Amino acid sequence: MLTASGCQKTPINGDLDGQWQVMDVQPAPEEIIINERLYYCFYMHTCMLTYYDGGLTNGNFQFDGNHISMDFPNATHSDAITALKQYGIYHNPVTFEIVTLNKKHMILKNDDAVITLRKF
């Protein structure tokens, strides 16, 4: 049993690691194209954006405890960039200040948006 547990990857980002449901994006995107529940998932150095019963966008992130920077290298065409806006991401790459981060809630803020999330 001890050998099996040695192969698991442990969270390296503290409370950030895990799946987060987007509760609010302010200001709201002008065009709503994804009318479903939206999720951020952070694990190791990978960020995934998903929506309920739908698509997936993978990216990379860097976290220093006070800020998080995300880059989605495959989100280059206009539809993908429009989809990122649903998550409060108006520029790619993007950096957010972490206003609140605990085991249940997170608030991200930059000059373009304030995103409120809950741990899911």
Secondary structure, 3 states (H helix, E strand, C coil): CHHHHCCCCCCCCHHHCEEEEEEEEECCCCCCCCCCCEEEEEECCEEEEEECCCCEEEEEEEECCCEEEEECCCCCCHHHHHHHHCCCCCCCCEEEEEEEECCCEEEEECCCCEEEEEEC
